[in-house]
């Protein structure tokens, strides 16, 4: 998952794991069904580019 590529956005997560932390999640796909995964939080490797809120249907807001 590189910047500008296919990605997953978490909207209003219940907690925010810090850099270097891992957390489990369950993805639900229409055809593939349920897939359990583990995400690792890493730096993006560059400056954060702000996107217009309309770019992702207004879900580009920052989590608090």
Buried (B, 14 or more C-beta within 10 A) or exposed (E): EEEEEEEEEEEEEEEEEEEEEEBEEEEEEEEEEEEEEEEEEEEEEEEEEEEEEEEEEEEBEEEE
